Amino acid sequence: MQSSSSIENTLTSIKNNTAKVNAENAKNNVGSTELDQNAFLQLLMVQLQNQDPMNPTDNQEFIAQQAQFTQVTELQKLNETLTASNSLLQASSLIGKEVTLIDPNDTSQRITGIVEGAIYTGQEAGITINGKNYPLGLIESIREPGADTGTDNSANGDGAESGTDTDKEDTEKV
């Protein structure tokens, strides 16, 4: 049988190692507002250390807390996946459409072109126009290519183009 000092030394060693790991984890998680598995286990350990020895917490309560934490974590992952899928679906639905978007290099300029593709960078979805990628948040308007802009550029008013080349009139699109 181990002596009480040997058991005490082992417990102290475990406690010191735990404190060291906790300090390293805290340093890595500075600024993070998410409760991860390690943080949950730390809270569980504090709860165990501070419980009433005459009225200990039931094991089923701990299991229920762990199950709830796992469920919340998995729901967060599912939400992130659905958000990413939805964004990519929105971007892919624009393929072949004509879009006008804000030029990211000069917000006073607009870029108009046919969407060639949809991309997902791991953080956000975007579209490809003329070989360049743009985030969905820059889009100002969407329309079918060649759709009537509400202006009649024909000489005879029948909607057919006249023989002269005229610049398209800039119209505000929503």
Order of alpha helices (4+ residues) and beta strands (2+ residues): alpha-alpha-alpha-beta-beta-beta-beta-beta
